[in-house]
Amino acid sequence: MKEEYYNVIGVMSGTSLDGVDLAHIEFYILNDVWHFKIKETATIPYSKDWINTLKSAVNFSEIALANLNKQYTLLLANIINVFIEKHAITNLDAVCSHGHTILHQPQKGITLQIGNLPIIASLIHQKVVCDFRIQDVQLGGQGAPLVPIGDQILFSEYDYCMNLGGFSNVSFEENSNRIAFDISPVNTVLNYYANQLGLDYDDKGQIAKQGNTNIDLFKQLNELEFYKKAHPKSLGFEFVKETVLPIIESYEITIKDKLNTFTEHIAKQISEALPSRKGSLFITGGGAYNQHLISRIQFYLPEINIIIPDNEILEFKEALIFGLLGILRLKNKVNVLKSVTGASKNHSSGVICEF
């Protein structure tokens, strides 16, 4: 009976800017089957200054971005150090960190996740595996989504695995290949309008539920070119800023109606993205708390069985899977699938930083 054991911390910052997610995870492989136990977890919210900086960084110059990368690496290192000290975590194999996406234009060969500078390993006195996306883009891939191999290894009992975060993405098996792609913006847009009401987010979608769907806006959003593209495909905040928000802003309607209409749009695009409207749909990410959104997804997919896990997996699934990606990188095993990203080959991605 062969058993392998790994002790890691997964670190993730998503485009919805909720904060930095950290999960201390114990993985073990028994007879080639992966198992995990999520131990301590934390979400460290960003200050208002950091939120504003990260929102505007897409417009920064190259020099300003380089400086931001240094400052964010220091911030991230401090967050990780506090987490390790608070929970007295020892004997780590690695800290596996995604960083925070600022630029994502794979069609131009560009993707930038800040917080992945090699100095982070020295700052936290741990081996770090990070910068998981850039190699895939260099191999002609989208550099996203990266979570699907984790869906395949850890959550294969579900027909569809979906994350509702800053953007929605889905993964599933098709013709013995894992397929995955981004579907549409979610919290990047919903939170933008909640912020205009002085709120961090629309709790459970209650404000959106009170609004009305503007049919013309709904139709215009659904006709966007991105939704007609075949996968592999991925989205960045640039799409929200340059395409989605200008369309919504061209309509003189209330914020409630904007939230309602965009929620309807999200649900409609999710229903269009699934190759079969039957089976089980495993939903994680902050959007899973949006009861109005979940009810609209169910409306468009009446024969789908929607499964929302316990809060720990719901909130920390991406940190969990980046922990897994880091272990696969240390083992020099494939952790990015060409069937998902469109890269020229399957590969083992991520930079290993020694301290």
N, C-alpha and C positions, 0 to 999 in steps of 0.2 A: 504494500500500500504506500504509494509515493505521495508525499505532502510537501508543498512549498508554502512559506508564510512570509507576508510582507506587512510592514507597518509604515503607513504614509499619511501625509496631510494633503488633501486636495484643496486648491484655492481658486475661486472663480469670481470675476466681476462681470456682470451682464450689462447689456445696453440699456436696460430699464433703470439703471443707476440706483438700485435699492441699497447697494453697499457691497462690501466684500464678504463672500461666503467662504467659510472655512469648515472643513470636516476632517476629523481624525478617524481614519478607517483602518481596520485590520482586514486584510485579504488572505485567504488561503485557497490553494488549489489542491483538490483531493481527487485522484484518479481522473485528471484532466478537466474536472468541473470546478468552476470558480465560485467561491462563496465570499460574502463580505459581512462585516459587522461595523455599523456606524457607531462610533463612540461619542466623543465630545463634538459639538458643533457651535458655530456662532455666525451671526451676520453683523458686521460692523458698519453702521451707516456712514455715509460721507457727510462732511460738513456742507453747509450751503455754498461756501466758497468753492469747495472741490466739485460739487455738482455743477455749478455754473462754469467752471473751468473745463470740465470734461465735456459738457454740452457744446462749448464754443471751440474746442480744440480742433475740430474738423477744418476750421478756417486758419489755423496757425501756420506761420512760416516754418521752414525747415529748422531754423535755429531755435525758434520758440518750442517746437516739438521736441527737439533734442534736450532742451532744458526741462521740459515737462516730464520727459521720460526719466530723467535723473531724480526729479522731485517725487515722482510717483513711485519709483523703485524704493526710495527711502521710506515713503509712507507705508508701502506694502510690507517692507521688511519689519517695520515697527509693529504693524498689526499682527504679523506672523509671530514675532518674538513674544508679544504680550500673550497671545493664545497659547503658545508652547509653555510659557512660564506659569500662566494661570492654572493650566491643567496638568502641570508637572509631567509633560510628555517626554519620554526618553527612547533611545534606541531606534530612531527613525531611519528607514531606508532612504527616504527622500521626501522633500516637499515638492509637490507637482502643481505648478501654478500656470494658469491661463494668461494672467495679465488682464488689461482692459483694452478693448478694441477702440481705436480712434479712427483709423482709415481702413476701408475695405473696398477695394476696386480691383478684384481679381482679373477682370478683363483687360486691365492695364498693367497687370503683374504687381499690384500694390496691395499689401496688407500690413497694418502696424498695430501690434499689441504692446502698449507701454507697460513698464514694470518687469521687463524680462532682461534687464542688463545683467551681465555676469557677476557684477559686484554683489548682487542680492545673496549669493551663497555665502560670501564672507560676512555679510551683515547679520545673517541669521545662524551662522556656524552649522549649516546643514548642506548636504547635497541637494541641488535643485534641478528639476527637469521642467523646462519652460519653452516658450516660443514655439508652440506646436503647429502654427498655421503656415509659416513662411515657406517651408520646404515644399509643401503641397502646391502652393501658388507657383513656385519655381518649376515644378513638374507639370505645369499647365492646368492645375486643378483650381477649384473654387476656394480652397482653404477652409471650407465650411460645407455643411456642418460636420463637426468632429465627433459628436456624441454617439452617432449610430453604431459604431463597433461595440460600444458599451451596452447599447440596447440589445445587440445581437448576443453578447456574452452573458449579460446579467439579467435581461428581462425578455428572453426569447419566448416566454409563454403567451405574450400578447401579440395580436395581429398587427397593431399599430402602436408606436410609441410617439407621443407628441409633447413638445415643450411649448408652453405659452409664456414667453418672457417678453423682452423688448420686441422680438419677432416670434412668429410661430414657425416651427419646423416639425417635420414628421419623418419617421423611418419605418421601413417594413421590408419583408422578404418578397422578392419577385424573381421567378425563374432561377432560384438558388443563389441570387445575389442580394446583398443589402442595398436598398435604394433609399435615398434621403434627400431632402431639399427644404429650403426655406419656402414658406407659403405666403405670408404677408406680415406687415407690421402689426404689433399688438400694443404693448404698453408704451412703446415709444410715442405713439399717437394719443392713446387714452390718457396717459399721465400728463402729456402736454396740455390737454384741455382741462384736466382736473387741477393742474397747477394754476391755471387762469382763474379758477374759483377759490384759490388760496388753500388747496388741498394737495397732499402728496399723491393721492390716487383716489379713484372713485370706488369707495368701499363696497364690495360685493356687486358693483355695477348698479347701485341703487339710483344714481342720478341718470345714467343712461336709460334705465328702465322707465323713467318718468318722461323721457323725450319721445319725439316722433321721428320716424324714418323719412328723410327727404328722398323721394324716389329718384329725382334727377341726379342728385349727388351719388346715391347708391349705384345707379347705372354707370355713371362716369368713372367711379372708382373701379368697378368690376371690369371695365373695358381697358384698363391699363395694360400696356404691352407686356410687362413682366409676367402677368398671369397666363399669357398665351405661349410663353417659352417652355420648351421641354426641359426636364431636369438633365444634368445637374445645374442648379442655380442657387444663388444665395443673395442676401440683402445686407446692406449697411445703412448707417444713419443718413448717408448722403441721399438715398432714395426717399426717405421721409422728408428731409429738408428741401430737396430740390423738386420733388414730384408730388408727393402726397399732400403736404401741408398747403402749398399754393392752391391746389384744387379745392380743398375744404374751405380755405379762407376766401375763395371767390364767391361763396354762398353766404348771403346775409341771413343766417339762421342762428338760433340760440345755441349756447354751448351744450345744453341738454340734448338738443336735436343732433348736434354734431357727434356727441358721444353715442347716442342711440344709432345713428346712421352708420358710424364706423364700426360699432359692435356688430351690427347686422352684416356689414361687409366682411368682417373677419370670419364670422360663422359661415357665410356663403362660400368664401374662398376655401375654407377647410373642407366643406362638403364636396367641393369640386376637385380637391386635391387627392382624395382617396380613390384608388382604383376600384374598390368594392365598398358598397355602403352597408356591409354586414361585418360581423366579427366584434372583436374587443379593441377598444381605444383607451390606452393608458396615458393619462394626462398629468403632467407635472409643470412646475414653474408657477410664478406668482399669479398668472392669469387663471389658474385653476381655482383660486379663491373668488373669482368674479362669477357669482352665481347667475347673473343675468346672461353673461356670455356663454356659460356652460349650457344654460337652458335653450339658448338660440342655436348652439351647435347641435343639441339633441333634437331640436325642431327640424333642422335640415337633414339630420341623420337618424330617423326614428327607429331603424333596425340595428343601430350600433349600440353595443353595451359599453358605456363610458365608465371607466374605473379611475378613481382618484385615490392615491395611496395615503398613508399616514403623513403627517406634517414633515417628518424628518426626511423621508425620501422626496416628498413633493418639493420641499425648499432646497434640498442639498444634493439632488440627483446629479447636477452638472459638476459640482465639486467632487462628488463620489467618482464620476466617470473620468474626470481629469486625473484623479488619483490612479485609476486603472490605466489610463493612457501612459502615465509616467512609468508605471511598472513595466508595461509592455516595451517602452523605449529602453529601459534599463536591461531588459532581456533581449533587446534587439529583435523583437517580434513585431509583426505588422500591427500598426495602430491607426492607420488611415487607409480607407478603402477607395480604390479608383472608381468602383461602381457608384460611390456616393459623391465624390468630388469632381470626377472627370479627369483626374491626373493620369499621367501616362503609365503609372504602375502603382500597385499597392506598395506601401513603404512604412518604415518605422521613423516617425517624425518627433522632433523635440530636441532642444539643446540641453546637454547635461553640463551643469556648472558645478565644479568642485570647489570646496572652500579651503 
